[in-house]
Amino acid sequence: MMNKWSSQTQESSKTLVWIARFTKPYHLDCHASDQLKTAVDALFASRRTLMNSYIFTFFLEKGNNARIFENNQADLHGAVEKLSKTLHDEISIQRPEYLKKLLTKIHDKCVYVEHRQKILLNHCKEGYDYNFWKFEEQPF
């Protein structure tokens, strides 16, 4: 447990260093920095969810629910990539006068990513609750 907490703290501090490095020219206030940290944390969490969902999908028997799950997975993947691109590309080239607009854009994408992640996880849980997930014994 302590190792997990330590690694999360380390990830968090790396995130803060990254935010400070790329936003130093903008002289961000605490609220803006918190927004960026929230977006980066949502990005990390969603990437972990996707990483595990690909394994889940690989062993999932094909059917209607599997297709719905894969569509939800694709939606989350697309949203994560858009948020990642915004954080990586746009934040380093934006001029200070456009910062507020950029932060709004990042916040909107972050909310959407979190929403898509919840949908994917809820669908997975629903499948277990109603026992409609069927898995292939040897998919290859």
C-alpha positions in Angstrom: 0.0 0.0 0.0 2.8 2.4 0.9 4.6 1.7 -2.4 1.4 2.5 -4.3 0.9 5.7 -2.5 4.6 6.6 -3.0 4.4 6.0 -6.8 1.2 8.0 -7.0 2.9 10.9 -5.2 5.8 10.6 -7.5 3.6 10.7 -10.5 1.8 13.7 -9.1 5.0 15.6 -8.5 6.2 14.8 -12.0 2.8 16.2 -13.3 3.3 19.4 -11.3 6.9 19.8 -12.6 5.6 19.3 -16.2 2.8 21.8 -15.6 5.2 24.3 -14.2 7.7 23.9 -17.0 5.2 24.4 -19.8 3.2 27.1 -18.2 5.9 29.3 -16.7 5.7 32.0 -19.3 2.0 32.4 -18.6 2.3 33.1 -14.8 -0.7 30.9 -14.0 -2.6 31.3 -10.8 -3.4 28.3 -8.5 -6.8 27.7 -10.1 -5.4 27.4 -13.6 -2.6 25.1 -12.4 -5.2 22.9 -10.6 -7.3 22.7 -13.8 -4.3 21.5 -15.7 -3.4 19.0 -13.0 -6.9 17.6 -13.0 -6.8 17.3 -16.8 -3.5 15.4 -16.7 -4.7 13.2 -13.9 -7.8 12.4 -15.9 -5.6 11.6 -18.9 -3.5 9.2 -16.9 -6.5 7.5 -15.3 -8.2 7.1 -18.7 -5.1 5.7 -20.3 -4.9 3.1 -17.5 -8.6 2.2 -18.1 -7.9 1.8 -21.8 -4.8 -0.3 -21.2 -6.9 -2.8 -19.2 -9.9 -2.6 -21.4 -7.8 -3.7 -24.5 -7.0 -7.0 -22.6 -10.6 -7.4 -21.6 -11.8 -6.9 -25.2 -9.2 -9.4 -26.5 -10.7 -12.2 -24.6 -14.3 -11.1 -24.9 -16.5 -13.3 -27.1 -17.9 -11.3 -30.0 -21.5 -10.2 -29.9 -23.8 -7.2 -29.5 -22.5 -6.3 -26.0 -18.9 -6.7 -27.1 -19.5 -4.3 -30.1 -21.1 -1.8 -27.7 -18.1 -2.1 -25.4 -15.7 -1.7 -28.3 -17.6 1.4 -29.4 -17.4 2.9 -25.9 -13.7 2.0 -25.9 -13.2 3.7 -29.2 -15.0 6.9 -28.0 -12.8 7.0 -24.9 -9.7 6.4 -27.0 -10.6 9.3 -29.3 -11.4 11.6 -26.4 -8.1 10.8 -24.7 -6.1 11.4 -27.8 -7.8 14.8 -28.3 -7.1 15.8 -24.7 -3.5 14.6 -25.0 -3.0 16.6 -28.2 -4.4 19.7 -26.7 -2.2 19.4 -23.6 0.9 18.5 -25.5 0.7 20.7 -28.6 -1.4 23.6 -27.9 -0.3 24.5 -24.4 3.3 25.0 -25.5 2.4 27.3 -28.4 -0.4 29.4 -27.0 0.1 33.0 -26.3 -0.8 34.3 -22.9 -3.8 36.3 -24.2 -5.4 33.0 -25.3 -4.8 31.2 -22.1 -8.3 31.5 -20.7 -9.8 30.1 -23.9 -7.3 27.3 -23.9 -8.1 26.4 -20.3 -11.8 26.3 -21.1 -11.1 24.0 -24.0 -8.9 21.7 -21.8 -11.6 21.7 -19.1 -14.3 20.7 -21.6 -12.2 17.9 -23.0 -11.3 16.7 -19.5 -15.0 16.6 -18.5 -15.8 14.6 -21.7 -12.9 12.2 -21.1 -14.0 11.5 -17.5 -17.6 11.0 -18.7 -16.6 8.5 -21.4 -14.4 6.7 -18.9 -17.4 6.3 -16.5 -19.5 5.0 -19.3 -17.0 2.4 -20.2 -16.5 1.3 -16.6 -20.2 1.3 -15.9 -20.8 -0.9 -19.0 -18.2 -3.3 -17.8 -19.7 -3.5 -14.4 -23.2 -3.9 -15.9 -22.0 -6.8 -17.9 -20.8 -8.6 -14.8 -24.0 -7.7 -12.8 -26.2 -9.1 -15.5 -23.8 -11.9 -16.6 -23.8 -11.1 -20.3 -20.0 -11.2 -20.7 -18.8 -14.3 -22.3 -15.1 -15.0 -22.8 -13.2 -17.1 -25.3 -11.1 -19.8 -23.8 -8.3 -19.5 -26.4 -8.8 -16.5 -28.6 -5.7 -17.2 -30.7 
